[in-house]
Amino acid sequence: MEPKELNETQRWAVLARYLTYYDPATDRLPSGTMKKVMEGLPIEKRQVYNYIKLYFDQVNTGIVFPDLAPKKLGNVGVHSDLNEELADCIIEYPSMEGYDMTIREFTHNFCNVYGIMISHSTMHNYMTILGMKLRRSYIKPKLTKSHKIARLRFVLSNLIPNEDYSFSIRSLNHVIHTDEKWFYAKRQRRLYRQHPQDIRKDDESTIHKSHIEKVMFIAVVGVPQYSPNGEFFDGKIGIFPVVRTEIAQRRSKNRPRGAEVLKLISLNAEEYYNVMTRPDGILSKVKAKMPWLKESGIVIQHDGASPHNGKGNDARLLIAGQENNWNITFITQPAQSPDLNKLDLCLFNSMQREADRIKGDGSSIDVIIERVSKEWEAYDHMKLTRAHALWHVVFRCILENEGSNQYQLPHTGITARQNQGLDPVDTHVSR
């Protein structure tokens, strides 16, 4: 539906709908109600906000009877040569071959196919009038029916009933997420800005693009929170490189013979258990940073990779988590569900990007570990809080889509609430 300018009666109708659903406690509309405000009217969200702002600006200045009448007179607006036949062609063409094109490429090919002349700016205006928007598409894990059922069971197991017969997501502050990721020393493509008087920098080189130096890390995060004694926990448990120290058998231009060098190792079941249980490992860090949850319990969530549960690790880790009267248990997230792990959901992508910006002196394992460790220490705990809030949004999306991952994350105002000093986590689940 093409957005149009509303008359005064329609604007008052929009205002009445908005005030019906408006929640003064949160100073916003509940999730999903904006569609009800706009229902049946040829408007966009920005128009709704403009009308509401116009109303409240007059009320706040003492005007008793605000004026919402449009101020435009006569025949106004952009005159367009877009007719019904041309609109049908524009709508039909993307389904033929218009994917993954810039507006210039799209316009050029469109004109060649239909034998007409349109500038790319005019085509952009036509698409705006038709309400066509540029959307990004990502490859997601393929889900079977059993995968969807497992995802639904996982979410439903974290719901609790309320007195009004609705449901909420239970407190998940005791849940810790762990996962592995490769961090690369170089990126295949890098953007940088250069002044015309500067000398062009040499491009980075490597033996082969498929052999860029990389290191696997195991990251562990919790939920930023205050302990009962008032100490703040930033949510960062630790990040552990999957390497081992060896003695160099031969000298080289980089180090003498007998020096300690770091070597990559494969993450098998035994190594994963070792990282978890060694004196400076994951369990030790968890106990040191979250001691107030010793009795009530801590849950460590990881995916179903074979090193996690293979070779009897599920039983061995359970025993290790109960040592010294601690109550640490391990759960496996549903298969094909990286969106249920906060590390895959948010942290890893931003950490790789930030780690790339830290300049190093080379591409060795030591440099990669130094870069990633430095970025880990500097990582903002507020991002982890937002990731925790977004995790709750994913729960609701999975329920609304019957376990599917074919959903688009809605705009929920997480950052806005956080900036206002409010709790960004919304535990409410709509019926």
C-alpha positions in Angstrom: 0.0 0.0 0.0 1.5 3.4 -1.1 1.8 5.7 1.9 -0.4 8.8 1.7 -1.0 12.0 3.6 -3.9 11.5 6.1 -6.7 14.0 6.7 -7.5 15.4 10.1 -10.1 12.8 11.0 -7.7 9.9 10.1 -4.9 11.5 12.1 -7.2 11.7 15.2 -8.0 8.0 14.6 -4.3 7.2 14.6 -3.8 9.1 17.8 -6.7 7.3 19.5 -5.3 3.9 18.6 -1.8 4.9 19.7 -3.0 6.1 23.1 -5.1 2.9 23.5 -2.0 0.6 23.3 0.5 3.1 24.8 2.3 1.8 28.0 3.3 4.7 30.2 5.5 2.4 32.3 7.9 1.7 29.4 7.1 4.9 27.4 6.5 2.8 24.3 4.1 0.6 22.5 4.1 -3.1 23.4 5.6 -5.4 20.9 3.4 -6.1 17.9 0.8 -3.3 18.5 2.2 -0.8 15.9 0.6 -2.9 13.2 -2.8 -2.5 14.9 -2.3 1.3 15.0 -1.5 1.4 11.3 -4.2 -1.2 10.3 -6.2 -0.2 7.3 -4.4 3.1 6.8 -2.0 3.9 4.0 0.8 5.2 6.3 4.3 4.3 7.6 5.6 4.2 11.1 7.4 7.5 10.7 4.1 9.2 9.9 2.6 7.8 13.1 5.5 9.2 15.2 5.2 12.5 13.4 1.5 12.8 14.3 2.1 11.8 17.9 4.9 14.3 18.2 2.7 17.1 16.7 0.0 16.3 19.3 2.3 16.2 22.4 4.3 19.2 21.3 1.1 21.3 21.4 -0.2 19.8 24.6 3.1 20.4 26.4 2.9 24.1 25.4 -0.5 24.5 27.0 -2.7 24.2 23.9 -6.1 22.8 25.1 -7.4 21.8 21.6 -4.4 20.6 19.5 -4.6 21.0 15.7 -3.8 17.9 13.7 -5.1 19.2 10.3 -2.6 18.9 7.4 -1.0 22.2 6.5 -0.4 21.3 2.8 -2.8 23.1 0.4 -3.7 22.2 -3.2 -2.2 19.4 -5.3 1.1 18.6 -3.5 3.6 15.8 -3.6 6.0 14.3 -6.2 4.4 13.9 -9.6 5.2 10.4 -11.0 4.8 8.8 -14.4 4.5 5.4 -12.7 1.4 3.7 -14.2 -0.1 0.3 -13.4 1.6 -1.5 -16.3 5.1 -0.1 -15.4 4.5 -0.9 -11.7 3.7 -4.6 -12.6 6.9 -4.8 -14.7 9.1 -3.5 -11.9 7.5 -5.8 -9.3 7.8 -8.8 -11.6 11.4 -8.2 -12.7 13.2 -8.9 -9.4 11.7 -12.4 -9.4 13.3 -13.0 -12.8 16.9 -11.9 -12.4 17.0 -8.8 -10.3 18.7 -10.3 -7.3 22.1 -9.1 -5.9 22.3 -6.0 -8.2 23.0 -2.4 -7.5 20.2 0.1 -8.4 22.3 1.1 -11.5 22.7 -2.5 -12.7 19.0 -3.2 -12.0 17.9 -0.2 -14.0 20.3 -0.9 -16.9 19.1 -4.5 -17.3 15.5 -3.5 -16.8 15.6 -0.9 -19.6 17.3 -3.4 -21.9 14.6 -6.1 -21.3 11.6 -3.8 -21.6 13.0 -1.3 -24.2 12.4 1.9 -22.2 14.7 4.6 -20.8 14.6 5.3 -17.1 17.4 6.8 -15.0 18.5 5.0 -11.9 17.3 7.8 -9.6 13.8 7.6 -11.2 13.8 3.8 -10.7 14.8 4.4 -7.1 11.8 6.7 -6.7 9.4 4.2 -8.3 10.6 1.5 -5.9 10.1 3.8 -3.0 6.5 4.5 -4.1 5.8 0.8 -4.5 7.2 0.1 -1.1 10.0 -2.1 -2.3 12.9 -2.4 0.2 16.4 -3.9 0.1 16.6 -7.0 2.3 19.6 -9.0 3.3 19.5 -12.8 3.1 21.7 -15.1 5.1 22.3 -18.8 4.9 20.8 -20.6 7.9 21.1 -24.1 9.1 18.6 -26.5 7.5 16.0 -27.7 10.1 14.0 -30.9 10.0 10.8 -31.5 11.9 12.7 -33.1 14.8 15.1 -30.1 15.0 12.1 -27.7 15.3 10.5 -29.9 18.0 13.8 -29.9 19.9 14.1 -26.1 19.7 10.5 -25.7 20.9 11.2 -28.0 23.8 14.3 -26.1 24.8 12.4 -22.8 24.9 9.4 -24.2 26.6 11.6 -25.7 29.3 12.7 -22.1 30.2 9.1 -20.7 30.6 7.3 -20.3 33.9 3.5 -19.5 34.4 2.3 -16.2 35.8 -0.8 -15.6 38.0 -2.7 -14.1 35.0 -2.3 -17.4 33.1 0.4 -15.9 30.8 4.0 -17.1 30.7 7.4 -15.5 31.2 11.0 -16.6 30.6 12.5 -17.6 33.8 15.7 -16.0 35.2 18.7 -17.3 33.2 21.4 -15.4 35.1 22.9 -18.7 36.1 23.4 -19.9 32.5 26.9 -19.8 31.0 27.6 -20.2 27.3 30.7 -21.7 25.8 31.7 -22.3 22.2 34.7 -22.4 19.8 35.8 -20.1 17.0 38.7 -19.7 14.7 40.3 -16.3 14.7 42.2 -15.4 11.6 45.4 -13.4 11.4 44.4 -11.6 8.1 41.3 -10.8 6.2 41.0 -11.4 2.5 39.6 -7.9 2.0 40.2 -4.8 4.1 39.0 -1.3 3.7 41.1 1.7 4.8 41.0 5.4 4.0 44.0 7.1 2.5 44.9 10.7 1.9 45.9 11.6 -1.7 49.3 12.6 -0.5 50.0 9.3 1.4 52.0 6.5 -0.2 49.8 3.5 -1.0 50.3 0.7 1.5 51.4 -2.7 0.3 48.8 -5.3 0.2 49.1 -8.1 2.8 50.4 -11.4 1.3 50.1 -15.0 2.2 51.3 -18.3 0.6 47.7 -19.2 -0.2 44.3 -17.8 0.7 43.2 -21.1 2.1 46.2 -21.3 4.5 45.8 -18.0 6.4 47.2 -18.4 10.0 44.5 -19.0 12.5 44.0 -20.1 16.1 41.0 -21.7 17.7 39.7 -20.2 20.9 37.1 -21.4 23.4 35.1 -18.5 24.8 33.0 -18.6 27.9 30.5 -15.9 28.9 27.9 -15.4 31.6 25.4 -12.7 32.3 26.7 -9.3 33.7 25.2 -8.9 37.1 25.8 -7.9 40.7 26.6 -10.5 43.3 24.7 -10.6 46.7 27.6 -8.7 48.3 27.4 -5.8 45.8 30.4 -6.8 43.6 29.9 -6.4 39.8 30.5 -9.4 37.5 31.1 -8.2 33.9 30.0 -11.6 32.4 33.4 -12.5 31.0 34.6 -15.8 32.3 37.6 -16.2 29.9 38.8 -17.0 26.4 41.2 -20.0 26.0 43.4 -20.6 23.0 43.6 -24.3 21.9 47.4 -24.5 21.7 50.2 -26.2 23.6 53.8 -25.1 24.4 56.6 -27.1 22.8 60.4 -26.9 22.7 61.9 -25.9 19.3 64.0 -28.8 18.0 65.8 -26.6 15.4 66.7 -22.9 15.3 65.2 -20.6 12.8 65.2 -16.9 11.9 62.3 -16.4 14.4 63.8 -18.2 17.5 66.8 -20.1 18.7 66.9 -23.9 19.2 65.4 -24.9 22.6 63.0 -21.9 22.8 59.4 -22.4 23.8 57.0 -22.2 20.8 53.2 -22.4 20.6 51.7 -25.1 18.4 48.1 -25.6 17.3 46.4 -28.7 18.5 43.1 -30.3 17.4 40.3 -30.0 19.8 39.3 -33.6 20.6 37.4 -35.0 23.6 40.4 -35.3 25.8 41.7 -31.8 25.1 38.2 -30.3 25.7 38.0 -32.1 29.1 41.5 -30.8 29.9 40.5 -27.2 29.1 37.5 -27.6 31.3 39.2 -29.2 34.3 42.8 -28.0 34.4 43.8 -25.7 37.3 43.6 -22.6 35.1 40.7 -24.0 33.1 37.1 -23.1 32.5 35.6 -24.6 35.7 38.2 -22.9 37.9 37.4 -19.6 36.3 33.7 -20.1 36.7 34.1 -20.9 40.4 36.3 -17.9 41.0 34.0 -15.4 39.2 30.6 -16.7 40.3 31.1 -18.1 43.9 27.6 -17.0 45.0 26.0 -19.6 42.8 27.9 -22.5 44.4 24.8 -24.0 46.0 21.9 -22.7 43.8 23.7 -24.1 40.7 25.3 -23.1 37.5 24.5 -24.4 34.0 27.1 -24.5 31.3 25.5 -24.7 27.8 27.5 -25.9 24.8 26.6 -27.3 21.4 26.5 -31.0 20.4 30.0 -31.2 18.9 31.6 -34.6 19.3 34.5 -33.3 21.6 31.9 -32.0 24.1 30.1 -35.2 24.8 32.2 -37.9 23.1 34.5 -40.4 24.8 32.4 -40.2 28.0 32.9 -36.5 28.4 29.2 -35.9 29.3 29.6 -38.1 32.4 33.1 -37.0 33.3 32.2 -33.3 33.1 29.1 -33.9 35.2 31.3 -35.4 37.9 33.9 -32.6 37.7 31.1 -30.0 38.1 30.0 -31.6 41.4 33.5 -31.6 43.1 33.9 -29.7 46.4 30.1 -29.4 46.8 29.7 -27.3 43.7 26.5 -27.7 41.6 27.7 -27.2 38.0 25.8 -29.0 35.3 26.2 -29.2 31.5 23.4 -29.0 28.9 23.6 -29.4 25.1 21.7 -26.9 23.1 19.5 -28.2 20.3 21.2 -29.2 17.1 21.4 -26.8 14.2 20.7 -23.9 16.5 23.6 -21.4 16.7 21.0 -18.7 17.4 20.4 -20.2 20.9 24.1 -19.5 21.8 24.9 -15.9 22.7 28.5 -16.3 21.4 27.3 -17.2 17.9 24.5 -14.8 18.1 26.6 -11.7 18.8 30.0 -11.8 20.4 32.1 -13.7 17.9 31.3 -11.5 15.0 32.1 -8.3 16.8 35.2 -9.7 18.4 36.7 -10.8 15.1 36.0 -7.4 13.6 37.6 -5.6 16.5 40.5 -8.0 16.7 41.3 -7.2 13.1 41.6 -3.6 13.9 44.3 -4.1 16.5 47.7 -3.8 14.7 50.2 -6.5 15.2 53.8 -7.0 14.1 53.1 -10.2 12.2 50.7 -13.1 11.6 52.2 -15.6 14.1 50.2 -17.6 16.6 51.5 -15.3 19.4 50.3 -12.2 17.7 46.8 -13.6 17.1 46.5 -14.7 20.7 47.7 -11.2 21.8 45.2 -9.4 19.6 42.2 -11.6 20.7 43.2 -11.4 24.4 43.5 -7.6 24.2 40.1 -7.3 22.5 38.6 -9.7 25.1 39.7 -7.5 28.0 38.4 -4.4 26.3 35.1 -6.0 25.3 32.2 -3.9 26.7 30.1 -5.7 29.2 27.1 -3.7 28.0 27.3 -5.6 24.7 27.0 -8.9 26.7 23.9 -7.5 28.5 22.3 -6.7 25.1 23.2 -10.1 23.8 21.4 -11.6 26.9 18.4 -9.5 26.1 18.5 -10.5 22.4 18.6 -14.1 23.5 15.2 -13.7 25.1 13.9 -12.1 21.8 15.1 -15.2 19.9 13.1 -17.4 22.4 9.9 -15.5 21.4 10.7 -15.7 17.7 11.2 -19.5 17.9 7.8 -19.8 19.7 6.0 -17.6 17.2 7.5 -19.5 14.2 6.9 -23.0 15.6 10.6 -23.8 16.1 11.7 -22.5 12.7 14.7 -20.3 12.2 13.1 -18.4 9.3 12.4 -15.3 11.3 13.5 -11.7 11.2 14.6 -10.2 14.5 12.2 -7.4 15.4 13.3 -4.0 16.6 12.7 -4.2 20.4 14.4 -1.1 21.8 17.0 -3.0 23.8 19.7 -0.3 23.4 17.3 2.5 24.1 16.1 0.9 27.3 19.7 0.2 28.3 20.7 3.9 27.6 17.8 5.0 29.8 19.0 3.0 32.7 16.2 0.4 32.4 16.5 -3.3 32.3 16.9 -4.3 28.6 15.7 -7.8 29.2 12.0 -8.4 28.4 10.9 -11.8 29.8 7.3 -11.4 28.7 5.9 -14.1 26.3 2.8 -13.2 24.3 0.0 -15.8 24.3 
